[in-house]
Amino acid sequence: MADRYAGNGLRKNRKGGFTVYELTLVLLIVALLIALLMPRVVGNIRLAKESAEIADTQTVTVTLQALLVMTYGREIKDDAGNVLYIEDLTYFDLKDRSNVKLTQQAYRAMEELAGTRFGTVEYIVLENISTLMQFRYTTPHGSIVDYIRGEYFIVELY
């Protein structure tokens, strides 16, 4: 009678666990979920990087604008207490405001104003002696961001 319920004997030898088919099905479901979710995760990472670089560039914009206004108002001084003029902080011709470059003294003043380290400002275009119109900024991470009349554009993302 006991042999009748034993079947063909395979049941006695089978231990607990999953079959190959069950494991394959689970792996296919996991792979499908990863394939569906991966583009969304990668897209969010890129968006987060862009947002961080634009926020960094906004800090540069505010600091640079404050530096220009304070220099115009003769409020910025060097370590020796001498008043700094716009000519001390930039390399440019007063008649040609289309390619202004910052001196090392300007970077030190900006970092002191903002309390943080900055990347590199490649060029600045001024509307007048104390108003920013456009600039290109290379962040400490290596991204390049353009500022043009209040808008920010990612040129290259790290």
Secondary structure by P-SEA (a helix, b strand, c coil): cccccccccccccccccccaaaaaaaaaaaaaaaaacaaaaaaaaaaaaaaaaaaaaaaaaaaaaaaaaaaaacccccccccccccccccccccccccbbbbcaaaaaaaaaaaccccccccbbbbcccccccccccccccbbbbbbccccccccccc
